[in-house]
Amino acid sequence: MTQRTILVADDDSSIRSLLRQLLSDEGYAVVEATTGTEVVEKVKDVNPDLVIMDVRMPELDGIEALSKLKVSSPKTSVLIMTAFGSSNNAIRAMELGAFDYITKPFELDKISHTVKRVIEYRDLTSEVQVLRDEISSLVQTERIVGNSPPMQEVYKTVGKVAKSDATVLVTGESGTGKELVAEALHYNSNRRSGPMVKVSCAALPETLLEAELFGHEKGSFTGAMTQRRGRFELADKGTIFLDEIGEMSLPMQTKLLR
């Protein structure tokens, strides 16, 4: 099993030493920080499974650091601890997404138990996401029917290509299921949690198609009253399906290549 990493943040060296000893004995890799600013930086560098952080720290306090972490690293689990226990801090920490709140002086058994709960919860969440992705992939792939040798070759090709970041050209007669193959490629790829954006290249005139694909800024041309995000931007971290790309003009295809 991969060793889990825990970031311990407290300006009190004795607390850091105590927690480092406890967590190291239980098999965790421990990283330390002394300020809220250092916590934010080390989370970016180390990507720990859990942050155990005091409320009262120099530069950024624990609540401010937690707020920044939930923006930059929303999946990072955080335990807040403080000797200055107050309902305001507890409520605010939980509102910002802390996993739990521990008041000093704490019992080591409670710290150990809470850390185990965090790790178990993260494992369970990860397993659920994997199952959801597998079910989604299965449901989408099952929309394609056919067991003939040519269809078996299609399934094999989808399986081989889906995990790559290559641009894929799907060809076939009208009605043979090119869009279904594109969906199968998306839902079996590493980008399946992102959007699947479809664009009908044949349905839009060239002037509208360019704005649809690339978007535009407010005031970039007459009638551009607001900013418009293009389909390529909307498909970021997902898949864009350009249906009937062969109907696109050659100048427009050149712009795509650029």
Buried (B, 14 or more C-beta within 10 A) or exposed (E): EEEBBBBBBBBBEEBBEBBBEBBEEBEBBBBBBBBBBBBBEBBEEBEBBBBBBBBBBEBBBBBBBBBBBBEEBEEBBBBBBBEEEEEEBBEBBEEBBBBBBBBBEBEEEEBBEBBEBBBEEBEEEEEEEEEEBEEBBEEBBEEBEEEEEEEEEBBEBBEEBBEEEEEBEBEEEEEEBBEBBBBBBBBBBEBBEBBBBBBEBEEBEEEEBBBBBBBBEEEEEEEEEEEBEBBBEBBEEBBBBBBEBEBBEEEBEEBBEE
